[in-house]
């Protein structure tokens, strides 16, 4: 698994498990890069992916923060849940990307 995907997986797990709650500020990208001993672009790519997944939001001049999950994303309908069997870390990452894209909130009630 690439370094940025590993960072995405770790932060996504912490967000989904509640260890990082909505509104929590993530470390500055430069700070996290130095802490992990990786290039700044690696952390930037990870944060961009977390934003694309809808888990965090960036606020110009303030940093990156954990977003609150909409109810439709937090509890998908059971009819939309499929069981996946994967055999490699790359397959797990690919499956996670597909699941993240498939999470579309329902239209607002009239």
N, C-alpha and C positions, 0 to 999 in steps of 0.2 A: 504494500500500500504506500502511495506517495506521502510525503511529509504533510502537504496541505490537506489531503484527505484524512490523514490521521488526526490532525488538529480539528477538522470539521467534525469527525466522528466523536471525539472526546467532548467538545463543547456541546454538540447536539445531544449527547447522552446526558450531560449535566443539566441542560435546559429541560429536556423531556422528563428527567427524574425529579425535577424541582430543586436540585442543588443550586441552580441559578434561577432565581424567580423573576417574573416579569418586572421590568424596570431596573434590574441589576445592570450596572455598568461593566462592560468587559474591559480588560486591560487595554491600554493604548497599544496600537500595533507595534510600534518600535520597542516598547517595553516587553511585550510578549515574545517578539523575535529574539531579543537579547536573552531573555529568560530561558527560552528553548534552544538557543544556539542555532537558529535558522536565519535565512535571509529575510529581510523585510517583505519582499515580494511574495514569499511563501505564506506569511500571515495575512497579507493583503488579499491574496487569492482565497484563503480560507474564510475570511470575513465576508468577502464578496459572495461566496457560495452560501454561507449562512443567511445572508440577506436574501439571496435568490430563493432559498428554501422557506423564507418567511419567519425565521426564528429570531433574527435580530434586525435592528434598524439603525442606520447611521444618522447622527445629528451633527451637521456641520459646526465645527468649533467646540463640540461637547463630547464627542466620542460615539461608541457603539453600545447599544442597550438591548437587553432581551425584550422581545415583544411578547405581549399576551396572546395566547392561542385562541382563535375563535372556537366556539363550541363545536362547530361542524368539523374542524380539524382535530380537536382534542378527542372527540368521540365519533369516529366514522360509523356509518350505518353498517350493521353486520352483513347485509347482502353485498356490500362492496369489499368486504375483507376476504382475501385469498391467502392460502397458506403457500409459502414459497420454500423450496428446498434448494439450498445453494451449497457449493462445495469448495469455494475458494474466497479469499478476501476480496478479490476483484469482482467476483459475482455478487458478494454482499454489498459492495459499494454501488454497483450498477443497479441492484434491486432497490437500494435505498433511494437512489436518484429517481427511479421510476415511480416509487411510492410518493416521493415528495412532489413530483410533478402532477400526480394523479389527485392530490388533495385540493379539490376545488370547493369552496363553500357554496351552499345552496343559494339560489336567488332569494332576495328579501321577500318576506310575506307581505301580501297586499293589505 
